[in-house]
Structures are given as structure tokens and as C-alpha cells.
Amino acid sequence: MRIAVLGAGVIGVTSAWFLARAGHQVTVIERAPEVARETSYANGGQISVCHAEPWANPKAPWKALQWLGEEDAPLLFRMRADPALWRWGLGFLRECPRARARANLQNLVRLGLYSRDTLQRLRAELGLEYDARTEGILHYYTDPAEFEAAIPAAAAMREVGLDRQVKQAHECIAIEPALGASHRPIVGGTYTPSDESGDARKFTDELARHAARLGVDFRYDCVIDGFATEGDRVSGVRLGTAEGPEVLAADAFVVCLGSYSPLHLAPLGIRLNLYPAKGYSATIPVRPGQKAPTVSLTDDGHKLVFSRLGDRLRVAGTAEFNGYDLSLNRIRCEALVARTREIFPDGADYDAAEFWCGLRPATPSNLPYIGGTRYANLYLNTGHGTLGWTEACGSGLAIADIIAGRRPEVDFPFTGLPA
């Protein structure tokens, strides 16, 4: 089939790869001049199945209220007259009860494990180089109450097959010695030795080159202006290009447009409860002799992640709900560096930090939309929130299976499939 993949982030490129490998003629449409220029550009770098605990859980509403008005809060809602934000917020509250949160956790762990295994096979098959590290991910805590609360969550993940282990403070420092210099004493942690980290942009760029060798046509600087439909099918996607307007026809279309997916799909009557959650990152040079961490880490109290990418330290996190605003908030940027300096006093050249922000496509449940729609040949692979890099390879393989008429191997609530 001729298949158009809309979007060339890590989700779009992995989708294109698996579709091309299945024998399809694939065209990727991207408005930027290269792949991975938006949400995949400078994310936290973690392949983190251990992050499967949904944002929506019984404690979340109280925490959100506590953080209201704090400019450097891990989760910041900027109240605005935006119906999409209020709809998302109500959906979020519906996902907070314990039973819903547990079901969402189980689904996310299953998809994450499947995706991580798929990534490992793909890396071995193609020899991909993207500053990958395979020492696992350690969640550390500096607050005893937060550490105690993490223990049952780790147990719930182990029940679903994730090897998330509870560690005492001295064990955490043995796993990552750089934590021993922290100005805030480490009180404990949880460790997932099978998780990984790596540069999502480098991975996407490398995989795109392999996909091009398979015949995938990457068309850059193309703006999507809408869809043409005939009955229950999409017949084409309207593009704005340097040469003028164009309609690209295909047999099937896959929407991998991240936070912009709802805007493009609404004219088709497809309503996704998906909202942009702006995340920040700092990329900090590590000079010779500095004591930066090498194991990928998560600071659960401040909702930050740390990944060593060669001679760089990537620090990322927080979520700001402020529409499609992409301006850098200096206070939130400085908060990333301040917490990193507190935990790793001599970890990196903090004065040379480069800041970035991107819009992560968040659903209230944290479950992405993967599968079919009301249109017979229009498919979704979007809404992965903070777990796009973690879930990309599994999602790409799953959407290729779905388009081929096969049920994916992973147990997950895909859209448009029989229950």
C-alpha cells in the first residue's frame, strides 16, 4: 500500500520504518526541515518503563492544588479560558480513582516492556548509535514520605513483570556514586536495571537514514492544511509546500502529529482528549574531572530525569499546561539547574547550560491513541505524553500490524479494534 505518515518525530519515524519493512510504499510528511526537531529534539533521554505510574492517581489532585501559584512547581496549570484544557482536566479527575490508575499502570507497563524489547532488537539489527546506556534507571528520594509511597508502586509494577527493585540509601549510592556528594541526603530509591537511556534525536535521525535506504520518502517543509475525504475514507492530505498547494493521495494515513493531532483531526469530527504539556530540559556540558552521574536517574520529588549522553548531561522534566506556548520560562529553566547543582555539586559546567522546551502530547490517562478511527484508512499513533521515546518502537510495530489487519502481540487497549 501507499501509506502517508504525518509527522517525523520519534513516533512518526519508527512507524515509517516498520511500515516500510513490511513492504509498504511510505511517504513521511514533516513541517520542519529535519526529523526530530520538536518534541523528540531534547527530551529526557530515558527508555523508562519504570515511569509507567500514571500522572492521574489518587494523590494527584491534592498535589496539583498544593502546587498552584508556584512558578517552579513540577506540575503547573495556567488557568485560562480554554475549553480543551478544562475538558482534559475533567478527564484527568476521572482517571484518578485507584482502580482506574492501576489499570492504566498495567497497560503502560505492558506497552513499555514490549516497546523496550522491540528497541533492543532493532538496535542490534541495525547497529544504531545514539549514546545509549544500559545501566538501568534509578529513582532516588530525598524525602522519607515520598520514598515510602514509592514502595507499593514498585510492587504493583513487579506484579506486571517490571523488575523495579526497592533500594536503601547506601545501595542507591553504590549504583550511582555521584549521589554521594548530594547536599540533600538520599533516603532510598527504586531501581529498574533493565531500563535504558539514550539520545532520542540521534536515534530518530539514524533510523530515518535506514528508512530512506528502504525507500521511505521524507518530505520536509510541508505544512498540513487539511484532509480530503470520500465517504468513510480519507482520499488525500492537503499540503502547503514551497512549490504551492498539493494534495497527496495514499491508501492509508497515520497521524503522528503529537500535541497538534487534535487540531488537525477536529475538522474530521475526531475528538481526541489530548493536551500539550510543556516540558523543559537543560543540556549541560560535562568537563573532564567533573563528577556527573552515568546511570540514568529520576528525582521523583521534583519530577526531573537525568541522562548522561556522551559528554553531556541532559536534565528534563516538569509539566506546564499553557496551551501551545513555546516560550522559555526563565524561572523554570533555572529550577532545573538549581536542583541538579544541589544533588551533583560538581557534576557539570552549569554556567554553560542550554535550555529547551517542547510540547508533550498528554492524555488524561497517559495512555496513547494507537489504532484505527471512524475513517477506514485513517490511523492514530499519538498521545504518548512523557513516554514517547519509551513507547516509540512498540507503537510503531503495533501500528504496522494493525494496518496489516493483525492484532499486535502486546495486550493494550488499541483504538478501533474489537475488545
Secondary structure, DSSP 4 states (H G I P E B T S, - for coil): -EEEEE--SHHHHHHHHHHHHTT-EEEEE-SSSSSS-STTSS---EE-GGG-S-S-STTHHHHHHHHTT-TT-SEEE---S-HHHHHHHHHHHHT-SHHHHHHHHHHHHHHHHHHHHHHHHHHHHHT--S--B-S-EEEEESSHHHHHHHHHHHHHHHHTT---EEEEHHHHHHH-GGGGG-SS---EEEEETT-EE--HHHHHHHHHHHHHHTT-EEE-S-EEEEEEEETTEEEEEEEEETTEEEEEE-SEEEE--GGGHHHHHGGGT-----EEEEEEEEEEE--TT-----SEEEETTTTEEEEEETTEEEEEEEEEE-TT-----HHHHHHHHHHHHHH-TTSS-GGG-EEEEEEEEE-TTS--EEEE-SSTTEEEEE--GGGHHHHHHHHHHHHHHHHTT---SS----BTS--
